Amino acid sequence: MKRVPTIAALGAIGLGALGASPAVATDGEQRTYANVTEEIFECVKVDSIEAQGTVYEPRYGPVGVSTTRSALWRVVVAYEHDVAAGQLTYTLVYKSWIVPRAEIWNGIEDALARCSQ
């Protein structure tokens, strides 16, 4: 059986890759969404890649880290998609102080709503 890294492990990888200290990391705020199929999740990924230039590591697969950035800010979110249960869990790993948490969660929820139609 293939071992898949946990969200916590991916969060640690993401922080190390960012060179971020725990002082700038988030508290690991987490949200889980129900009724998310593979097609919906792929749509969400494509939407964020095209609209914000989000980078997914790995690009395909149910577990990983997404990074969205501009010249002024960066947001890192770990994700885990339980395909069998239809649940998608996001964990906020890092965000620049300038980005409101609500903007991150609202953006994810808007993308899920668009892709669920």
C-alpha positions, 0 to 999 in steps of 0.5 A: 500500500502506498503511503501518502504524507499527511497534511501536517507533514506537508505543512512542515515541508511547505514551511521549510521550502518557504524558509518561513519561521513559525512566527509567520506561520498560521495556526493551522486553521482547517476547513473540510468541504463535503460532496467534492468529486475528483472533477470538482477538485480538478476544476478548482485547481484549474480555476486557481491556476488560471486566475491566480497562478497557483502552483500545486505540488504535486500537480495531480493527486489527492494530497499536496500543497498549493502556493499562491503568490504575488510580489507582495504576498504569499499564501500556502495551503495544504490539501487532502482530498478523500475521494471515497468520502467526497471530503476535501480538507484544506489547512492554512499553512502560511499567509502574508499578514496583508491577506485576510483569512476570510479572503482565502476561505471565501475564494476557496468556497466561491471556486467550489460553488462554481465548479459544483454547478 
